[in-house]
Amino acid sequence: MALWASAPLLAFGIVACGNEDGSTSQSQQTSAVTVTETAPAQSTQESDAAGQSAKPSADEQGDQAPKITLSGKEVKDPALGDGRCSRGEDDGREQIQFESGINDSADELDIDIDRAGLRLDSLELELFDVEWEVKDEDKAGASVEEQDGNYTVTARVTKDDTDEKQDIEVSFRCAV
């Protein structure tokens, strides 16, 4: 495969060296286009549309899709899929960061938990283009429980641009 990818470069170099009048021949233009088309195809396989790694590292992997209950009803949204978990930091505080779904999509879950004291820092759920989040005034009533890397977050969320509030429970695995 490497031989096929390098052949246009070799042909381009030979033609360029042999052409001393500075004009561009048709074979040079074709070779340049071939090389340009080959490079993006290889890099696209390594990253997704947002330019992020398509495969999370071992430190970022969740073992399963999160279980989400909103107002006592289990949420079934295949777009949320398997979660990604990592360690992070916010204002000098170590955090556990859990994400599920595709960033900036109609179906996404983001949870940040302060490791010290297992305190909820933020929870945002975008579900079928409706955004729910834990407001600052509701964070004190939120609870985070952890047992052997299994987390359960219980909180009160507010529907975006309204005063509507509902209870949410999210369970997920995070082995970091």
Number of C-alpha atoms within 10 A of each C-alpha: 5 6 8 8 13 12 14 19 16 13 14 19 13 12 15 16 8 8 11 8 6 7 8 11 12 8 13 17 11 12 17 14 11 14 16 10 10 11 11 10 10 10 11 12 10 12 13 12 8 10 10 10 12 13 11 14 11 12 13 19 20 23 15 15 20 23 15 22 16 15 14 11 11 13 15 12 14 10 16 21 17 18 22 25 26 20 17 15 14 10 5 7 11 15 21 20 22 23 26 22 23 14 13 9 13 16 21 22 24 18 21 23 23 20 17 9 8 16 18 23 20 16 23 18 24 21 19 12 11 11 18 23 23 24 18 10 8 13 18 12 11 18 15 18 13 14 8 8 13 13 18 18 21 20 22 22 26 19 17 13 8 8 9 10 16 16 16 24 21 20 19 22 24 24 16 14
